[in-house]
Amino acid sequence: LVTPFNEDLSINYDKLKELIHFHLENNTDAIILCGTTGESSTLSIDEFKEIVSFTVKEVNKKIPVIVGSGSNNTSVAVKKSVIAQELGADGLLVVTPYYNKCTDYGLYLHYKEINDNVNIPIILYNVPSRTCVNINMDVLIKLSKLKNICALKEACPDLSRISKELLQLPNDFYIYSGNDDLTLPILSLGGKGVISVIANIYPSQMHNLCNSYFNDDFKEARKIHFDNLNLMNLLFCEVNPVPIKSAMNIMGYNVGKCRLPLGDINIDNYRKLNKILKKEIEDLKKQVYETSSNILNDNKIAYEY
């Protein structure tokens, strides 16, 4: 979930409420807040507490709320994880500690410290393109044995690596795609879903992609994948969440800008986003119009009959 901001870059809680209910009404299976897309690195601890508390109360147990609580400071990650648990979070998403360049042993101890201080499920988050840390297989296997660590959000685009993870990790340790465009390939290897960026605007489609696959409707899953592939890729034309916030603003969600050091989207990329989204909106209007016309025609025929 993005974090919506007002013009002064304070958190827009009215908009956050709208977004939460949009997801509740459109088949989102769980909400993740304060993650990369939520600009967690620019949120203060007080803002973190407010967002988690607000979201947990607004969701009201309708779907799970998972909180990004990672940090490159282990004590801060533990503190945020404990706070999230106390405020009612159902699970945690914990990114690898960035910048410090810890050893494999230090990485294991980092996650073990978080694991030992909470009693809710933990999803590891491996995103080497942003952190310059890649969780090694032997470390993953050791971490999978800890009581709360039950899943991995894998944002490394190496399908060979992901195949090995699924082969060597326990069956009850789940892997979720961390890249929208790799969702279908990862599902085909045994993945359990996606932690998605594009779902901020198309939650039903990403839900349906996964659901179609799990119900053996591979043709429909492929169709949804290819229908959205260009937009999935365009949403990463610049660093996330700059493009997705721009897309949401084009579509009228009015979620505000990103906080610095993330700046405005490049004008050329904005035009590309605007073009593809406007076309999709027009196609949707046309589809709704044709459906309505068919219903009216069917009713007319029935009436005449």
Buried (B, 14 or more C-beta within 10 A) or exposed (E): BBBBBBEEEEBBBEBBBBBBEBBBEBBBBBBBBBBBBBBBBBBEEEBBBBBBBBBBEBBEEEBBBBBBBBBBEBEEBBBBBBBBBEBBBBBBBBBBBBEBEBEEEEBBEBBBBBBEBBEBBBBBBBBBEBBEBBBEBEBBBBBBEBEBBBBBBBBBBEBEBBBEBBEEBEEEBBBBBBBBBBBBBBBEBBBBBBBBBBBBBBBBBBBBBBBBBEEEBEEBBBBBBEEBEEBBEBBBBBBBBBBBBBBBBBBEBEBBBBBEEBEEBBEEBBEBBBEBBEEBEEEEEEEEEEEEEEEEEEEEEEEEE
